[in-house]
Amino acid sequence: MAATASAACVFTAAGLAASPAAAAPATTAAAAGDGPEAGQSCTAADLGTRHPYIKTSEVSPTITHFKGWYVTEGTTGTHTVNTNTQTTISVSVGLTGNVEGSFAVETLGKVGASLGLNVQVNYTSTSSVSDSVTWSFRQPGYYGLYKGTKKVTGTYGSLNCNRVQQDDGSWALKWIKSADTGSYTTYTTLEEGAVRCEDKVPANSIMAKAQGLLDCGSPAAKAEHPAGAVAPTAKQMRDRLVQRPAHTSGMSAEQPKATGRSARAAALNCEPGAYKIAVPGKPLSWGAPLLAADGVRLRPSTIFSAHLDNWRLCNVTENNGVLEASLWNWGNGGCATIAEQNAANEQAVLQTAPCTEDDLQRFSIYRDVPGSAKIGVQNKYTGSMIGYDRYADGEFLRQYSSGRQDGSGTFDLLKV
């Protein structure tokens, strides 16, 4: 049967200390478009960028639209049947139920490449697919008309550029696997068809999944049905409830949730001294806002800066050479953060807020080799890198899912 439609300060584990330069300049990691691999070399310009790698993948045949249809003698021929929505699949990556930013697109591209499947890499949902199936029925019988796809789910991690000490004691910049993780959902091109109980179909196929939804009882029982639609069986109704996911924002089960905005200020254990986070070789530094509603901006440091361009590193930890810290501003007493309501938004503005125990206020700091002050900064909760659109006084600092590939997410951490 056939269908008819078918500056010279660096971090150490104990804190902050000066250290001599040690490594020669690194070369870039991989050919453009291929993406880097863990252990390959990177450059200081890559400190503010990240790339995905696929941790796990699962492919499962899924029926998105279905209708039982009985064809009697004299009713064969071509029928157009309106099916019922069985399962809705929406493409999502990480925090958002959408696909926003280059990191999400690159993640789905790597999923398809790793599995050898043509998967959706832009936001779409199977609920938008037409629910009618046109089919030429040549024999009487009980049919299941369906549309289905291969649902692809799994988890990803990110590769970040960071300094690594080599066996000979020297240092080099390499792509490392970072702690942040998230989940994704996508699907392959939809197929449609019709299947009968007596048809021999490949195991674990979309057609087999559809056949499983048929009420494959005795032929005599089927003959009692008039031509046309067959009411869904109790099993079909149960399967629909099991398969149809609740509508969510796409928040990954593995993605850490923000711990909430407590009115009580967190007690911070800050490192001694303060730092400017500055554009390398240029006079602009991060300046925190005087007004709570404003964002962190690039500003020149002057005697009138009122310490708004001075930051302290608090509650510092280190894991596999990557520092994690809260960034406390000396000028306004707030901590750098991405606003909770904007966490899933590409290019959300970096702000300051009362300091709380919240992953939105925690940042991973990726460092150049000892002797260099260059760093990249990543928000722990969103996984996005901090950068800016253009070099200009008053320009906002923002989060970018993949960072800024032109190097504008690399900064200098300079002791005041």
Buried (B, 14 or more C-beta within 10 A) or exposed (E): EEBEEEBBBBBEEEEBEEBEEBBEEBEEBBEEEEBBEEEBBBBBBBBBBBBBBBBEBEBEBBBBBBBBBBBBEEBBEEBEBEBEBBBBBBBBBBBBBBBBBBBBBBBBBBBBEEBEBEBBBEBBBBBEBEBBBBBEBEEBBBBBBBBBBBBBBBBBBBBBBBBBBEEEEEBBBBBBBBBBBBBBBBBBEBBBBBBBBEBEBEEEBBBBBBBBBBBBEEEEEBEEBEBBBBEBBEEBEEBBEEBEEEEEEBBBEEBEEBEEEEEEEBEBEBBEEBBBBBBBEEEBBBBBBEEEEBBBBBBBBEEEBBBBBBBBBBBBEBEEBBBBBBBBBBBBEBBBBBBBEBBBBBBBBBBBBBBBBBBBBBBBBBBBBBBBBBBBBBBBBBBBBBBBEEEEEEBBBBBBBBBBBEBBBBBBBBEE
